[in-house]
C-alpha cells in the first residue's frame, strides 16, 4: 500500500513475477481510504521465508 496505489502496484507485480502469489494492492492507495485508521503493526512478518510458503 502506498499514497496513491501506483508504487504499490509495481511492487505487487514484482512480487507476483517472482513467485509470491498471495499479493494484493489497494486501488487508490491511502488517498482512497475513507475509514478510520489505527496505528501499529497488525501482522508483522517474523521471517521473510514466510512470504514463499504456500
N, C-alpha and C positions, 0 to 999 in steps of 0.2 A: 504494500500500500504506500502511496506517496501523495503529494499535494493534489495533483490533477489526474493521476492514473496513467500517465504516459510512460514515465520511467519504470513504474512497477509492471506495466505491460511488457516492456522489453525484458525485464528481469524474469518475469514468469515464462516468457517464450524461451529464454536462455535455459532455465531450469528444465523445461519440457524437452528441449532439444538435447539435453544432456542426461536424460533418463529419469528425471524426477517427475512422476505423473500426477501426483496429488497436489496441484498448484492452482491457486485461484487469484484473480486480480479483481479489485473492486472498481468498477467503471466509474469514472469521475473522481476517483480518489477522495481525499478528505474534504475537498471543496463541495462534493455532492452529499456528504454526510449531514443528515439533519436530525439526528438523535442525540440524546445525552451521551457524554463520554465519561469514562473512568480513566484514571491513570494507574500505571503499574503493569507488571508482567502477568499475563493470564496463563500462557503456555510456553514458558521458556524452554529452549532447546538445550538439553543437557549433553547431547553427543551428536555431532554432525552426521555420524553414520545413520542416525535415526531417519534422516531425510531419504535414505535409499532403501529402507525397509518396505516391503510390500505387504 
